[in-house]
Amino acid sequence: MDWASIVGVVIALAGLLLGHSMDGGKFASLVQPAAFSIVVVGTFGAVLLQNESATFLRGVRMLRWVFRPPPSRRISLAREITAWSSHARRDGLLSLEQYMQGTNDKFIQKGLRLVIDGIHPDKLRGILEIELTAYECSQRQAAKIWESAAGYAPTIGILGAVLGLIHVMENLSDPSRLGSGIAVAFVSTVYGVGLANLFFYPIGNKLKGIVAETVTQYEILTEVFHDIASGDHSRVVEERVASLLSRP
């Protein structure tokens, strides 16, 4: 569990509500289902229109990484790389088949398969770089739905404010209904700006950081597979392992 994300959400909401209460405001005044519906439903509708459904759903599933990020694999990968190098030099490249069958990571499976098949090291690197580029593009596009939501939410909040003012103008003759219309107008703007800056932007940036970390690990693995296929000295592979472990 990433407690920093949980604490961040709590602090953000606490600061907002505390500041609102210090001015004499009430929590109930911020609870406007109509404004929430306009901003949230409208924002995600716009995001879905912008992206393919598969990209949108993948981005929504990635939301869990904000609070429960994928566990760090640096140490386990370092051990695996050392084992690959050792077995390849001692028993030959075919001995790596046991490792290919023992992993669920498709990128590692593909890299080991190319090594076992005896693909030329330069061609192997080119194939894996294309695979990595496709993976990075797919993951970044999914993470960007939250940035898109952050871009649309404030504007749709303003749209909700305009709709609220229209409701006010339509009921000028009935003062009892003016309050709800004005509340929707102002709270819609609060929802739009608040969701964008307190949630959507931070979520998008955090997901991009997680994706970047995974891509960096795969870049190092690409070089490792190239080194093993080239029959380079184990010292070269050890340097790759050191670069993997030295990352903060």
Secondary structure, DSSP 8 states (H G I E B T S, - for coil): --HHHHHHHHHHHHHHHHHHHHTT--GGGG--HHHHIIIIIHHHHHHHHHS-HHHHHHHHHTTHHHHS-----HHHHHHHHHHHHHHHHHH-GGGGHHHHHT---HHHHHHHHHHHTT--HHHHHHHHHHHHHHHHHHHHHHHHHHHHHHHHHHHHHHHHHHHHHHHHHHTTT-GGGHHHHHHHHHHHHHHHHHHIIIIIHHHHHHHHHHHHHHHHHHHHHHHHHHHHHHT--HHHHHHHHHHHHT--
